[in-house]
Amino acid sequence: MEQRLSIITLGVADLKKARKFYVDGLGFVPSSASQEGIIFIQMGSIALALFNHDALAEDATVPPSGGGFRGVTLAYNTRTKEEVDELMKLAVKAGGRAMRPAAEANWGGYAAYFADPDGHLWEVAWNPNFKLGKNGELILPK
Amino acid sequence: MEQRLSIITLGVADLKKARKFYVDGLGFVPSSASQEGIIFIQMGSIALALFNHDALAEDATVPPSGGGFRGVTLAYNTRTKEEVDELMKLAVKAGGRAMRPAAEANWGGYAAYFADPDGHLWEVAWNPNFKLGKNGELILPK
């Protein structure tokens, strides 16, 4: 079996609000495969999808109720330390919530967290131990 | 700002159990960047990380409690319809739970869902409308 992750879908309460944050605010460009009820955004080798929260639960055949920590975080790794501050400013301006202020991390980098309007957590991290390729791909050692 | 997603981290109750599922069961190969408390797995341009659930919440400075639907799903897109059944069998054999049996989907493909031992939901989907590149990358139309 090939080692692969194709899509990460974030459940959102209001797709228009999510679009405002990710597309208008962060500047992510939606694919033309997006439809009225779903937004697809190319993220390197995978797609980020934004889809109605309750419809996503229904698709997975689970009850839609839930709360508290989701047990999942996303990370955006930057090329420079300065970009962490820039991206945090942009995320807050776009309607995100700063969760952890940017600071030196115990693993040797510089990191912060924001939450998107639906509470999905993103770490913004500059990690000098992790290599980014020319297209922004994260390249782990084998 | 570059359009990028670098890491998705799944909170897990027991890293040894998570390793058994993802590494021994599904056959994903951990990077040598993995450490005692964290497993990193290269997934195309991003990394999948497995990390203690409570420590992940602490890192994001949120309370660790939570339950119900997480509002996030992952997807593994296959090259063929048959692979959906094969991967579902493998996931269940590895200790995952079949959530939705494989069936024709209303968007024209064939899909199923499983939950990993911590309840993280994975869709396994054959989607003839979405192109996979030679390295398994999902290629959306612009």
Interface residues (C-beta under 8 A of the other chain):
Chain A: M1 E2 Q3 R4 L5 S6 I7 I8 T9 L10 G11 L26 G27 F28 V29 S31 S32 A33 F40 I41 Q42 M43 G44 S45 I46 A47 L48 H53 L56 A57 D59 A60 T61 V62 P63 P64 S65 G66 G67 G68 F69 R70 G71 V72 T73 L74 A75 Y76 N77 E86 L87 L90 M99 R100 Y113 D118 G119 H120 L121 E123 A125 N129 F130 L132 G133 N135 G136 E137 L138 I139 L140 P141 K142
Chain B: M1 E2 Q3 R4 L5 S6 I7 I8 T9 L10 G11 L26 G27 F28 V29 S31 S32 A33 F40 I41 Q42 M43 G44 S45 I46 A47 L48 H53 L56 A57 D59 A60 T61 V62 P63 P64 S65 G66 G67 G68 F69 R70 G71 V72 T73 L74 A75 Y76 N77 E86 L87 L90 M99 R100 Y113 D118 G119 H120 L121 E123 A125 N129 F130 L132 G133 N135 G136 E137 L138 I139 L140 P141 K142
